[in-house]
Amino acid sequence: MTTNTSNDTSFFGHPNGLRTLFFTEMWERMSYYGMRALLVLFMTASLQTQGLGFTVASAGAIYGLYTGAVYFLGLPGGWLADRLIGGKKAVWYGGLIIFAGHIVLAVDLQNLFFVGLILVASGTGLLKPNISAMVGQQYGDDDSRRDSGYALYYMGINIGSLIAYLVTGYLQENWGWHYAFGAAAIGMGLGLIQYYFTNRSLATESVAPANPYVGAARQRAWLCVLGVLAVAVVIIILAHLGTIVIEPVALAEKVAIIFTAIFFIYFGFIYFKGELNDNEKQRMWALFLVCVASACFWSGFEQAGSSLNLFAQNYTDRALESGSWLTSLFGMDAIPTVWFQLSNSLFIIILSPFFAALWINLAKRMIDPSYTIKCAIGIVIMASGFLVMFMASQYAAQGLKVAPMWLVTTYFLHTVGELCLSPVALSAVSKLSPKRFAGQMMGVFVLTYSIGNIIAGLLSGNFDPENVQEMPNLYLQIALFSIAIAIVIGLMSFKSRFWEKAGIKEKAQ
């Protein structure tokens, strides 16, 4: 039974440790989303405007590599906490590395851009999985407050992203890149300060490694960590000096293949060598479809920070009417490009309670779609957002600026799709995975986020603002391909009777 270091429950009736994690994650997400929203815009901005002047293809590939690495590095980040340093230290050191990365970006964007990205991605990989696990450690095994605690924690994530878009979007448009990237550093700094002064309220299980190495095994593990770090530092230095040249698009393509191969190898190893019974194998097939759906969904959803961001900047009518409250209060004559992305956070906050009640009420009426059907529905709804963009881009192709509601509608549909798929997929992993492989299967599932993000970056490279005539067909192709994947998943779910017989439906769990 997990115990708490304090019996105080002053944070909305929850353990004080949740308050520490809530605000740490809120500020960390503020820093992450604030910087992520700027990346493609900064990389594609001309040198005259203090950008990097990259092509859209290169910028998209780098964006995909960065966001994909953030999720992939969560695997070694979780291993370090479980085996060597514990969750509490992992969050602290991860936050320090993220803070250092943001400082590097704020100080010297042009020369140390990639160093900053690597630091932020590495720190996030160390912090993100462990802080999420620590939320559950604040509760006993039978504590009924656990689910609502995670709901509060998730609210902190969305509040952080709202702050991020509002602050960095305004600063980038009115003060410049350095101030916008600097705001992300301040956000992470605030998170570290409050974590330092309040972490004593965390449960004791958050401190020590869950399954630590000892003796010679511990020494070998640290040597391995130091070796990997040394190799990474050498590669970074050589690349910075120009000794080795890294082509972003080619690298992103190779990494996407490698991550996909790792997924299939690990999944297949558990399936064929995990000594699973027939019932477990049948569930694994359903879980495989959920993983495919996840990778497909995020490859479309993650266009928000790349191609949709560029569409907002170049082809959306962002002009504000003279005398509007934004103009009077902040002196702005246009809606900041980044502000369109806060639509997702707002819609999640508004719609989450509705969807939580929706599945419950449908179940009461004996309408209980399987996990795979829910995921397929999520993909179709996400694809409908690209159908909206198909229509909007046709106006853009005629040289017209389109109304902001086109993008807002797209983000609304993408958020609805996310609420259909994301929590359902996580639930599917926890319930369909063989119990003795639950942790490993969650790690395998996280790979689908990495795969989806890298594919998203590669896809966004095709949306060059200089070739606006091609955009309608590109959006249509993404929409039709996504719908085709959803139909295949849906048909396989309906056709395969043994998945239903194995209890795939939530009511049978």
LINZIVEN-V388100 format. One record per pair of residues at least 12 apart in sequence whose ideal C-beta (glycine too) atoms are under 6 Angstrom apart, sorted by the first residue. I is the first residue (numbers start at 1). GAP is how many residues later the second one is. D is the distance in whole Angstrom. If there is no record, write none. Layout:
i = [I;I]
gap = [GAP;GAP]
d = [D;D]
This chain:
i = [1;1;2;2;2;2;4;5;6;14;14;15;16;17;17;17;17;18;18;20;20;20;21;21;21;22;22;23;24;24;25;25;26;26;26;27;27;27;28;29;29;29;30;30;30;30;31;31;31;31;33;33;34;34;34;35;36;37;37;37;38;39;40;40;40;40;42;43;44;44;50;56;56;57;57;58;60;60;60;60;61;61;61;61;61;62;63;63;64;64;64;64;64;64;65;66;66;67;68;68;68;69;70;70;71;71;71;72;73;74;74;74;74;75;77;77;77;78;81;82;82;82;83;83;86;86;86;87;87;87;88;88;90;90;91;91;91;94;94;94;95;95;97;97;97;98;98;98;99;99;100;101;101;101;102;102;102;103;104;105;106;106;106;106;109;134;135;135;137;137;137;138;158;158;158;161;162;162;165;165;165;165;167;168;168;169;169;169;170;171;173;252;252;252;255;256;256;259;259;259;260;263;266;267;270;271;276;279;280;282;282;282;283;283;286;286;286;286;287;289;289;290;290;290;290;291;293;293;293;294;294;295;295;295;296;296;297;297;297;298;298;299;299;299;300;300;300;301;302;302;303;303;304;306;307;307;310;312;312;312;313;314;315;316;316;316;317;318;318;319;320;320;340;343;343;344;344;347;347;348;351;355;368;368;368;370;370;370;371;371;372;372;373;374;374;375;376;376;376;377;378;378;378;379;379;380;380;381;381;381;382;382;383;383;383;384;385;385;385;386;386;386;387;388;388;389;389;390;390;390;392;393;393;393;394;396;397;397;397;429;429;429;431;462]
gap = [139;140;135;138;201;203;199;199;195;131;135;123;185;121;184;185;186;120;131;178;179;181;110;113;114;131;134;171;167;171;106;131;130;133;134;160;163;164;163;128;131;132;130;133;134;157;71;153;156;157;128;131;130;134;150;149;269;268;301;304;142;24;19;23;266;269;135;16;12;15;127;405;408;192;404;190;246;397;400;401;187;188;191;396;400;186;243;394;188;389;390;392;393;394;187;51;55;386;382;385;386;52;51;54;375;378;379;378;52;51;54;55;372;368;48;49;52;51;49;127;128;129;126;130;121;122;123;43;47;119;118;119;36;40;36;39;40;29;32;33;32;97;22;25;26;22;25;90;89;90;19;15;18;19;82;83;86;82;12;76;72;75;76;79;68;72;15;18;66;68;69;65;187;190;191;184;180;183;173;174;176;177;16;12;15;167;169;170;166;12;163;202;205;206;199;198;199;188;191;192;191;184;178;177;167;13;158;223;154;216;217;220;149;219;86;146;213;218;145;83;200;81;85;135;138;157;82;86;196;131;154;153;156;157;83;189;82;85;124;151;154;153;156;157;82;178;182;113;151;154;153;157;37;154;153;156;155;25;28;95;24;151;81;86;88;91;84;16;17;15;13;14;67;65;68;67;71;65;68;67;68;64;137;138;139;123;134;135;53;57;117;121;120;46;50;46;110;113;114;43;39;42;43;103;107;103;106;32;35;36;32;35;96;99;100;29;25;28;29;89;92;93;92;21;22;21;86;82;85;86;14;78;79;82;78;72;71;72;75;12;13;16;78;12]
d = [5;5;6;5;6;5;5;6;6;6;5;4;4;4;5;4;6;5;5;4;6;6;6;6;6;6;4;5;5;5;6;5;4;6;4;5;5;3;5;5;3;6;4;5;4;4;6;4;4;4;4;4;4;4;4;4;5;6;4;5;6;5;5;5;5;6;6;4;6;5;6;6;4;6;3;5;5;5;4;4;4;5;4;5;6;5;5;5;5;6;4;6;2;6;5;5;6;4;4;4;4;5;5;5;6;4;4;4;3;5;6;4;6;5;4;4;5;4;5;6;5;5;6;5;5;5;5;4;5;5;5;5;5;4;5;6;5;5;3;3;6;5;6;6;3;5;4;5;5;6;5;5;3;4;5;3;6;5;4;5;6;5;4;5;6;5;6;5;5;4;5;5;5;5;5;4;6;5;5;6;5;4;5;5;5;4;3;5;6;6;4;6;6;6;6;4;6;6;5;5;6;5;5;6;5;5;6;5;5;5;6;4;4;6;6;6;5;5;4;5;5;6;6;5;5;5;4;6;6;5;4;4;5;5;6;5;5;6;5;6;3;4;4;5;5;6;6;6;5;4;6;6;6;4;4;4;6;5;5;6;4;4;4;6;6;6;4;4;4;5;6;6;5;5;4;5;5;6;4;6;6;5;6;6;5;6;5;5;6;4;6;4;6;6;5;5;4;5;4;5;4;3;3;5;4;6;5;6;5;4;5;3;4;4;5;5;4;4;5;5;5;4;5;5;5;5;4;5;4;5;4;4;5;6;5;5;5;5;6;6;6;5;5;5]
